[in-house]
Amino acid sequence: MGQARVIPFTCIRKKEGGYDLKVYPPLPDFPSDDIVKDTQQINQVVENAILLAPEQYLWVHRRFKTRPEGEPDLYKVAGIAKGKRR
């Protein structure tokens, strides 16, 4: 509503202590009138951030813990036991 720019950033914990903060340019043409394009753009930003330090990603968050009736448990399919990380 306020037409604020979306500015991605990453915050990676350093081994010696502290954090490495990087701020990226605002997302171009975001949001647009195309929800699929916008979703792909956000997912790409998240994927790129995870790939910088995958060991620091919050893997224990079970985003897909509830599934529609008849749909498989995505964590069982991936071989991830409840409450345990790979």
Biopython code that builds the backbone (N, CA, C, O; Angstrom):
import numpy as np
from Bio.PDB.StructureBuilder import StructureBuilder

atoms = [
    (1, "MET", "N", (0.822, -1.187, 0.000)),
    (1, "MET", "CA", (0.000, 0.000, 0.000)),
    (1, "MET", "C", (0.869, 1.256, 0.000)),
    (1, "MET", "O", (0.546, 2.247, -0.654)),
    (2, "GLY", "N", (1.973, 1.201, 0.740)),
    (2, "GLY", "CA", (2.843, 2.363, 0.822)),
    (2, "GLY", "C", (3.911, 2.378, -0.254)),
    (2, "GLY", "O", (4.742, 3.285, -0.296)),
    (3, "GLN", "N", (3.894, 1.382, -1.123)),
    (3, "GLN", "CA", (4.841, 1.251, -2.227)),
    (3, "GLN", "C", (6.289, 1.219, -1.742)),
    (3, "GLN", "O", (7.185, 1.761, -2.390)),
    (4, "ALA", "N", (6.507, 0.573, -0.587)),
    (4, "ALA", "CA", (7.871, 0.426, -0.064)),
    (4, "ALA", "C", (8.664, -0.513, -0.958)),
    (4, "ALA", "O", (8.112, -1.465, -1.510)),
    (5, "ARG", "N", (9.940, -0.251, -1.098)),
    (5, "ARG", "CA", (10.831, -1.109, -1.877)),
    (5, "ARG", "C", (11.194, -2.319, -1.029)),
    (5, "ARG", "O", (11.330, -2.204, 0.189)),
    (6, "VAL", "N", (11.353, -3.477, -1.662)),
    (6, "VAL", "CA", (11.772, -4.686, -0.963)),
    (6, "VAL", "C", (13.282, -4.795, -1.124)),
    (6, "VAL", "O", (13.791, -4.917, -2.239)),
    (7, "ILE", "N", (13.991, -4.751, -0.005)),
    (7, "ILE", "CA", (15.449, -4.759, -0.012)),
    (7, "ILE", "C", (15.936, -6.039, 0.661)),
    (7, "ILE", "O", (15.871, -6.148, 1.886)),
    (8, "PRO", "N", (16.423, -7.011, -0.115)),
    (8, "PRO", "CA", (16.907, -8.257, 0.479)),
    (8, "PRO", "C", (18.208, -8.035, 1.250)),
    (8, "PRO", "O", (18.981, -7.127, 0.944)),
    (9, "PHE", "N", (18.432, -8.880, 2.253)),
    (9, "PHE", "CA", (19.700, -8.848, 2.977)),
    (9, "PHE", "C", (19.997, -10.245, 3.498)),
    (9, "PHE", "O", (19.095, -11.071, 3.632)),
    (10, "THR", "N", (21.261, -10.503, 3.790)),
    (10, "THR", "CA", (21.663, -11.750, 4.425)),
    (10, "THR", "C", (22.468, -11.413, 5.665)),
    (10, "THR", "O", (23.155, -10.393, 5.723)),
    (11, "CYS", "N", (22.372, -12.269, 6.635)),
    (11, "CYS", "CA", (23.103, -12.116, 7.883)),
    (11, "CYS", "C", (23.698, -13.484, 8.200)),
    (11, "CYS", "O", (22.977, -14.405, 8.586)),
    (12, "ILE", "N", (25.007, -13.616, 8.039)),
    (12, "ILE", "CA", (25.676, -14.896, 8.219)),
    (12, "ILE", "C", (26.582, -14.833, 9.445)),
    (12, "ILE", "O", (27.396, -13.922, 9.598)),
    (13, "ARG", "N", (26.416, -15.824, 10.308)),
    (13, "ARG", "CA", (27.227, -15.909, 11.520)),
    (13, "ARG", "C", (28.658, -16.283, 11.150)),
    (13, "ARG", "O", (28.871, -17.240, 10.405)),
    (14, "LYS", "N", (29.645, -15.538, 11.662)),
    (14, "LYS", "CA", (31.054, -15.813, 11.377)),
    (14, "LYS", "C", (31.624, -16.739, 12.450)),
    (14, "LYS", "O", (31.224, -16.670, 13.612)),
    (15, "LYS", "N", (32.567, -17.610, 12.054)),
    (15, "LYS", "CA", (33.171, -18.566, 12.992)),
    (15, "LYS", "C", (33.857, -17.864, 14.152)),
    (15, "LYS", "O", (33.775, -18.320, 15.293)),
    (16, "GLU", "N", (34.532, -16.759, 13.870)),
    (16, "GLU", "CA", (35.277, -16.036, 14.904)),
    (16, "GLU", "C", (34.382, -15.146, 15.773)),
    (16, "GLU", "O", (34.863, -14.452, 16.669)),
    (17, "GLY", "N", (33.102, -15.174, 15.503)),
    (17, "GLY", "CA", (32.150, -14.360, 16.253)),
    (17, "GLY", "C", (31.642, -13.210, 15.416)),
    (17, "GLY", "O", (32.306, -12.763, 14.480)),
    (18, "GLY", "N", (30.497, -12.750, 15.747)),
    (18, "GLY", "CA", (29.887, -11.658, 15.004)),
    (18, "GLY", "C", (29.160, -12.143, 13.761)),
    (18, "GLY", "O", (28.998, -13.343, 13.541)),
    (19, "TYR", "N", (28.737, -11.206, 12.975)),
    (19, "TYR", "CA", (27.944, -11.510, 11.789)),
    (19, "TYR", "C", (28.463, -10.741, 10.583)),
    (19, "TYR", "O", (29.087, -9.688, 10.709)),
    (20, "ASP", "N", (28.191, -11.293, 9.431)),
    (20, "ASP", "CA", (28.510, -10.643, 8.172)),
    (20, "ASP", "C", (27.175, -10.256, 7.539)),
    (20, "ASP", "O", (26.425, -11.121, 7.088)),
    (21, "LEU", "N", (26.886, -8.977, 7.508)),
    (21, "LEU", "CA", (25.623, -8.484, 6.974)),
    (21, "LEU", "C", (25.849, -7.916, 5.585)),
    (21, "LEU", "O", (26.730, -7.083, 5.373)),
    (22, "LYS", "N", (25.032, -8.384, 4.633)),
    (22, "LYS", "CA", (25.081, -7.837, 3.275)),
    (22, "LYS", "C", (23.678, -7.368, 2.906)),
    (22, "LYS", "O", (22.693, -8.081, 3.096)),
    (23, "VAL", "N", (23.616, -6.160, 2.379)),
    (23, "VAL", "CA", (22.353, -5.595, 1.914)),
    (23, "VAL", "C", (22.440, -5.506, 0.399)),
    (23, "VAL", "O", (23.421, -5.004, -0.149)),
    (24, "TYR", "N", (21.411, -5.996, -0.268)),
    (24, "TYR", "CA", (21.392, -6.071, -1.732)),
    (24, "TYR", "C", (20.499, -4.975, -2.302)),
    (24, "TYR", "O", (19.709, -4.374, -1.574)),
    (25, "PRO", "N", (20.622, -4.716, -3.592)),
    (25, "PRO", "CA", (19.770, -3.700, -4.211)),
    (25, "PRO", "C", (18.283, -4.080, -4.110)),
    (25, "PRO", "O", (17.947, -5.262, -4.034)),
    (26, "PRO", "N", (17.416, -3.095, -4.108)),
    (26, "PRO", "CA", (15.973, -3.385, -4.081)),
    (26, "PRO", "C", (15.580, -4.282, -5.251)),
    (26, "PRO", "O", (16.161, -4.208, -6.333)),
    (27, "LEU", "N", (14.585, -5.128, -5.010)),
    (27, "LEU", "CA", (14.100, -5.995, -6.084)),
    (27, "LEU", "C", (13.477, -5.137, -7.180)),
    (27, "LEU", "O", (12.653, -4.265, -6.902)),
    (28, "PRO", "N", (13.871, -5.387, -8.418)),
    (28, "PRO", "CA", (13.325, -4.590, -9.522)),
    (28, "PRO", "C", (11.882, -4.972, -9.834)),
    (28, "PRO", "O", (11.526, -6.150, -9.803)),
    (29, "ASP", "N", (11.079, -4.003, -10.125)),
    (29, "ASP", "CA", (9.682, -4.236, -10.541)),
    (29, "ASP", "C", (8.950, -5.165, -9.583)),
    (29, "ASP", "O", (8.268, -6.095, -10.015)),
    (30, "PHE", "N", (9.089, -4.916, -8.291)),
    (30, "PHE", "CA", (8.454, -5.773, -7.296)),
    (30, "PHE", "C", (7.677, -4.917, -6.311)),
    (30, "PHE", "O", (8.205, -3.930, -5.800)),
    (31, "PRO", "N", (6.444, -5.276, -6.041)),
    (31, "PRO", "CA", (5.688, -6.350, -6.660)),
    (31, "PRO", "C", (5.153, -5.920, -8.022)),
    (31, "PRO", "O", (5.005, -4.736, -8.324)),
    (32, "SER", "N", (4.875, -6.927, -8.815)),
    (32, "SER", "CA", (4.307, -6.674, -10.140)),
    (32, "SER", "C", (2.847, -7.112, -10.138)),
    (32, "SER", "O", (2.273, -7.384, -9.083)),
    (33, "ASP", "N", (2.269, -7.175, -11.289)),
    (33, "ASP", "CA", (0.890, -7.671, -11.408)),
    (33, "ASP", "C", (0.864, -9.181, -11.616)),
    (33, "ASP", "O", (-0.207, -9.767, -11.779)),
    (34, "ASP", "N", (2.028, -9.809, -11.611)),
    (34, "ASP", "CA", (2.132, -11.244, -11.871)),
    (34, "ASP", "C", (2.579, -11.971, -10.603)),
    (34, "ASP", "O", (3.764, -11.966, -10.269)),
    (35, "ILE", "N", (1.639, -12.592, -9.900)),
    (35, "ILE", "CA", (1.928, -13.261, -8.633)),
    (35, "ILE", "C", (2.925, -14.411, -8.802)),
    (35, "ILE", "O", (3.728, -14.669, -7.904)),
    (36, "VAL", "N", (2.881, -15.093, -9.930)),
    (36, "VAL", "CA", (3.816, -16.202, -10.175)),
    (36, "VAL", "C", (5.234, -15.656, -10.319)),
    (36, "VAL", "O", (6.169, -16.189, -9.723)),
    (37, "LYS", "N", (5.393, -14.605, -11.102)),
    (37, "LYS", "CA", (6.715, -13.977, -11.275)),
    (37, "LYS", "C", (7.247, -13.465, -9.938)),
    (37, "LYS", "O", (8.421, -13.648, -9.618)),
    (38, "ASP", "N", (6.382, -12.827, -9.168)),
    (38, "ASP", "CA", (6.793, -12.299, -7.864)),
    (38, "ASP", "C", (7.220, -13.430, -6.927)),
    (38, "ASP", "O", (8.226, -13.315, -6.227)),
    (39, "THR", "N", (6.464, -14.504, -6.917)),
    (39, "THR", "CA", (6.791, -15.645, -6.060)),
    (39, "THR", "C", (8.119, -16.261, -6.476)),
    (39, "THR", "O", (8.940, -16.595, -5.622)),
    (40, "GLN", "N", (8.338, -16.415, -7.765)),
    (40, "GLN", "CA", (9.613, -16.956, -8.252)),
    (40, "GLN", "C", (10.776, -16.057, -7.851)),
    (40, "GLN", "O", (11.842, -16.545, -7.474)),
    (41, "GLN", "N", (10.573, -14.750, -7.932)),
    (41, "GLN", "CA", (11.635, -13.810, -7.587)),
    (41, "GLN", "C", (11.984, -13.918, -6.096)),
    (41, "GLN", "O", (13.163, -13.947, -5.742)),
    (42, "ILE", "N", (10.987, -13.976, -5.234)),
    (42, "ILE", "CA", (11.226, -14.110, -3.800)),
    (42, "ILE", "C", (11.882, -15.456, -3.493)),
    (42, "ILE", "O", (12.822, -15.518, -2.700)),
    (43, "ASN", "N", (11.402, -16.524, -4.106)),
    (43, "ASN", "CA", (11.996, -17.840, -3.875)),
    (43, "ASN", "C", (13.457, -17.873, -4.309)),
    (43, "ASN", "O", (14.270, -18.540, -3.670)),
    (44, "GLN", "N", (13.801, -17.175, -5.370)),
    (44, "GLN", "CA", (15.191, -17.121, -5.833)),
    (44, "GLN", "C", (16.064, -16.375, -4.821)),
    (44, "GLN", "O", (17.197, -16.775, -4.557)),
    (45, "VAL", "N", (15.536, -15.303, -4.267)),
    (45, "VAL", "CA", (16.264, -14.551, -3.239)),
    (45, "VAL", "C", (16.529, -15.446, -2.031)),
    (45, "VAL", "O", (17.643, -15.471, -1.508)),
    (46, "VAL", "N", (15.511, -16.178, -1.589)),
    (46, "VAL", "CA", (15.665, -17.076, -0.437)),
    (46, "VAL", "C", (16.662, -18.181, -0.751)),
    (46, "VAL", "O", (17.531, -18.480, 0.068)),
    (47, "GLU", "N", (16.547, -18.792, -1.928)),
    (47, "GLU", "CA", (17.473, -19.857, -2.319)),
    (47, "GLU", "C", (18.918, -19.349, -2.343)),
    (47, "GLU", "O", (19.815, -20.017, -1.828)),
    (48, "ASN", "N", (19.145, -18.193, -2.927)),
    (48, "ASN", "CA", (20.501, -17.635, -2.983)),
    (48, "ASN", "C", (21.057, -17.385, -1.582)),
    (48, "ASN", "O", (22.237, -17.623, -1.326)),
    (49, "ALA", "N", (20.211, -16.908, -0.685)),
    (49, "ALA", "CA", (20.650, -16.656, 0.692)),
    (49, "ALA", "C", (21.008, -17.964, 1.390)),
    (49, "ALA", "O", (22.017, -18.031, 2.093)),
    (50, "ILE", "N", (20.211, -18.986, 1.210)),
    (50, "ILE", "CA", (20.484, -20.292, 1.827)),
    (50, "ILE", "C", (21.790, -20.859, 1.308)),
    (50, "ILE", "O", (22.576, -21.410, 2.078)),
    (51, "LEU", "N", (22.030, -20.732, 0.015)),
    (51, "LEU", "CA", (23.240, -21.311, -0.585)),
    (51, "LEU", "C", (24.523, -20.651, -0.079)),
    (51, "LEU", "O", (25.595, -21.248, -0.177)),
    (52, "LEU", "N", (24.436, -19.437, 0.460)),
    (52, "LEU", "CA", (25.616, -18.776, 1.016)),
    (52, "LEU", "C", (26.125, -19.482, 2.270)),
    (52, "LEU", "O", (27.328, -19.508, 2.527)),
    (53, "ALA", "N", (25.203, -20.055, 3.051)),
    (53, "ALA", "CA", (25.568, -20.749, 4.290)),
    (53, "ALA", "C", (24.456, -21.732, 4.649)),
    (53, "ALA", "O", (23.713, -21.515, 5.606)),
    (54, "PRO", "N", (24.345, -22.818, 3.875)),
    (54, "PRO", "CA", (23.222, -23.747, 4.096)),
    (54, "PRO", "C", (23.182, -24.341, 5.499)),
    (54, "PRO", "O", (22.111, -24.699, 5.989)),
    (55, "GLU", "N", (24.329, -24.447, 6.144)),
    (55, "GLU", "CA", (24.365, -25.012, 7.492)),
    (55, "GLU", "C", (23.697, -24.090, 8.516)),
    (55, "GLU", "O", (23.377, -24.524, 9.622)),
    (56, "GLN", "N", (23.491, -22.846, 8.161)),
    (56, "GLN", "CA", (22.876, -21.896, 9.086)),
    (56, "GLN", "C", (21.382, -21.703, 8.841)),
    (56, "GLN", "O", (20.720, -20.972, 9.578)),
    (57, "TYR", "N", (20.857, -22.350, 7.820)),
    (57, "TYR", "CA", (19.432, -22.210, 7.519)),
    (57, "TYR", "C", (18.611, -22.946, 8.574)),
    (57, "TYR", "O", (19.062, -23.956, 9.114)),
    (58, "LEU", "N", (17.438, -22.461, 8.866)),
    (58, "LEU", "CA", (16.573, -23.050, 9.875)),
    (58, "LEU", "C", (15.854, -24.273, 9.300)),
    (58, "LEU", "O", (14.662, -24.216, 8.999)),
    (59, "TRP", "N", (16.581, -25.366, 9.153)),
    (59, "TRP", "CA", (16.025, -26.580, 8.554)),
    (59, "TRP", "C", (14.971, -27.234, 9.434)),
    (59, "TRP", "O", (14.125, -27.971, 8.928)),
    (60, "VAL", "N", (14.999, -26.987, 10.722)),
    (60, "VAL", "CA", (14.051, -27.642, 11.614)),
    (60, "VAL", "C", (12.649, -27.072, 11.508)),
    (60, "VAL", "O", (11.707, -27.677, 12.021)),
    (61, "HIS", "N", (12.481, -25.937, 10.866)),
    (61, "HIS", "CA", (11.152, -25.361, 10.688)),
    (61, "HIS", "C", (10.369, -26.218, 9.699)),
    (61, "HIS", "O", (10.715, -26.294, 8.520)),
    (62, "ARG", "N", (9.332, -26.850, 10.179)),
    (62, "ARG", "CA", (8.536, -27.735, 9.325)),
    (62, "ARG", "C", (7.398, -26.952, 8.662)),
    (62, "ARG", "O", (6.241, -27.022, 9.077)),
    (63, "ARG", "N", (7.765, -26.217, 7.634)),
    (63, "ARG", "CA", (6.811, -25.364, 6.920)),
    (63, "ARG", "C", (5.653, -26.163, 6.339)),
    (63, "ARG", "O", (4.523, -25.678, 6.276)),
    (64, "PHE", "N", (5.937, -27.376, 5.921)),
    (64, "PHE", "CA", (4.914, -28.191, 5.256)),
    (64, "PHE", "C", (4.455, -29.334, 6.154)),
    (64, "PHE", "O", (4.209, -30.439, 5.670)),
    (65, "LYS", "N", (4.336, -29.079, 7.469)),
    (65, "LYS", "CA", (3.983, -30.135, 8.410)),
    (65, "LYS", "C", (2.540, -30.605, 8.239)),
    (65, "LYS", "O", (2.219, -31.748, 8.563)),
    (66, "THR", "N", (1.686, -29.751, 7.742)),
    (66, "THR", "CA", (0.318, -30.190, 7.466)),
    (66, "THR", "C", (0.127, -30.207, 5.962)),
    (66, "THR", "O", (0.496, -29.265, 5.261)),
    (67, "ARG", "N", (-0.445, -31.277, 5.486)),
    (67, "ARG", "CA", (-0.620, -31.481, 4.047)),
    (67, "ARG", "C", (-2.084, -31.767, 3.763)),
    (67, "ARG", "O", (-2.803, -32.241, 4.642)),
    (68, "PRO", "N", (-2.532, -31.486, 2.556)),
    (68, "PRO", "CA", (-3.914, -31.835, 2.199)),
    (68, "PRO", "C", (-4.127, -33.345, 2.314)),
    (68, "PRO", "O", (-3.191, -34.126, 2.139)),
    (69, "GLU", "N", (-5.339, -33.740, 2.603)),
    (69, "GLU", "CA", (-5.669, -35.160, 2.738)),
    (69, "GLU", "C", (-5.240, -35.931, 1.490)),
    (69, "GLU", "O", (-5.543, -35.545, 0.361)),
    (70, "GLY", "N", (-4.525, -37.033, 1.728)),
    (70, "GLY", "CA", (-4.065, -37.875, 0.627)),
    (70, "GLY", "C", (-2.685, -37.514, 0.097)),
    (70, "GLY", "O", (-2.091, -38.289, -0.653)),
    (71, "GLU", "N", (-2.164, -36.347, 0.476)),
    (71, "GLU", "CA", (-0.834, -35.925, 0.026)),
    (71, "GLU", "C", (0.227, -36.526, 0.953)),
    (71, "GLU", "O", (0.000, -36.646, 2.157)),
    (72, "PRO", "N", (1.396, -36.906, 0.392)),
    (72, "PRO", "CA", (2.432, -37.524, 1.218)),
    (72, "PRO", "C", (3.093, -36.533, 2.186)),
    (72, "PRO", "O", (3.118, -35.326, 1.947)),
    (73, "ASP", "N", (3.624, -37.082, 3.282)),
    (73, "ASP", "CA", (4.410, -36.299, 4.237)),
    (73, "ASP", "C", (5.745, -36.000, 3.559)),
    (73, "ASP", "O", (6.523, -36.920, 3.307)),
    (74, "LEU", "N", (6.022, -34.735, 3.259)),
    (74, "LEU", "CA", (7.225, -34.372, 2.518)),
    (74, "LEU", "C", (8.493, -34.695, 3.287)),
    (74, "LEU", "O", (9.536, -34.935, 2.678)),
    (75, "TYR", "N", (8.426, -34.706, 4.612)),
    (75, "TYR", "CA", (9.614, -34.991, 5.414)),
    (75, "TYR", "C", (9.924, -36.485, 5.403)),
    (75, "TYR", "O", (11.093, -36.870, 5.395)),
    (76, "LYS", "N", (8.900, -37.327, 5.403)),
    (76, "LYS", "CA", (9.134, -38.772, 5.281)),
    (76, "LYS", "C", (9.692, -39.095, 3.903)),
    (76, "LYS", "O", (10.620, -39.893, 3.772)),
    (77, "VAL", "N", (9.125, -38.473, 2.879)),
    (77, "VAL", "CA", (9.594, -38.686, 1.509)),
    (77, "VAL", "C", (11.070, -38.320, 1.377)),
    (77, "VAL", "O", (11.825, -38.998, 0.681)),
    (78, "ALA", "N", (11.480, -37.232, 2.056)),
    (78, "ALA", "CA", (12.874, -36.773, 1.984)),
    (78, "ALA", "C", (13.777, -37.528, 2.955)),
    (78, "ALA", "O", (14.990, -37.318, 2.959)),
    (79, "GLY", "N", (13.199, -38.406, 3.779)),
    (79, "GLY", "CA", (14.002, -39.168, 4.724)),
    (79, "GLY", "C", (14.417, -38.374, 5.943)),
    (79, "GLY", "O", (15.449, -38.660, 6.549)),
    (80, "ILE", "N", (13.628, -37.385, 6.308)),
    (80, "ILE", "CA", (13.922, -36.550, 7.478)),
    (80, "ILE", "C", (12.992, -36.944, 8.605)),
    (80, "ILE", "O", (11.774, -36.791, 8.503)),
    (81, "ALA", "N", (13.576, -37.455, 9.687)),
    (81, "ALA", "CA", (12.774, -37.862, 10.833)),
    (81, "ALA", "C", (12.297, -36.637, 11.603)),
    (81, "ALA", "O", (12.933, -35.583, 11.566)),
    (82, "LYS", "N", (11.183, -36.780, 12.294)),
    (82, "LYS", "CA", (10.662, -35.666, 13.093)),
    (82, "LYS", "C", (11.671, -35.229, 14.124)),
    (82, "LYS", "O", (12.233, -36.045, 14.856)),
    (83, "GLY", "N", (11.896, -33.914, 14.174)),
    (83, "GLY", "CA", (12.774, -33.345, 15.175)),
    (83, "GLY", "C", (14.255, -33.576, 14.948)),
    (83, "GLY", "O", (15.068, -33.174, 15.781)),
    (84, "LYS", "N", (14.631, -34.209, 13.851)),
    (84, "LYS", "CA", (16.051, -34.471, 13.583)),
    (84, "LYS", "C", (16.455, -33.807, 12.289)),
    (84, "LYS", "O", (15.686, -33.760, 11.329)),
    (85, "ARG", "N", (17.674, -33.292, 12.275)),
    (85, "ARG", "CA", (18.215, -32.657, 11.088)),
    (85, "ARG", "C", (19.072, -33.649, 10.336)),
    (85, "ARG", "O", (19.594, -34.606, 10.907)),
    (86, "ARG", "N", (19.208, -33.407, 9.056)),
    (86, "ARG", "CA", (20.089, -34.236, 8.242)),
    (86, "ARG", "C", (21.503, -33.999, 8.575)),
    (86, "ARG", "O", (22.388, -34.615, 7.983)),
]
sb = StructureBuilder()
sb.init_structure("model")
sb.init_model(0)
sb.init_chain("A")
sb.init_seg("    ")
for serial, (resi, resn, name, xyz) in enumerate(atoms, 1):
    if name == "N":
        sb.init_residue(resn, " ", resi, " ")
    sb.init_atom(name, np.array(xyz, "f"), 0.0, 1.0, " ", f" {name:<3s}", serial, name[0])
structure = sb.get_structure()
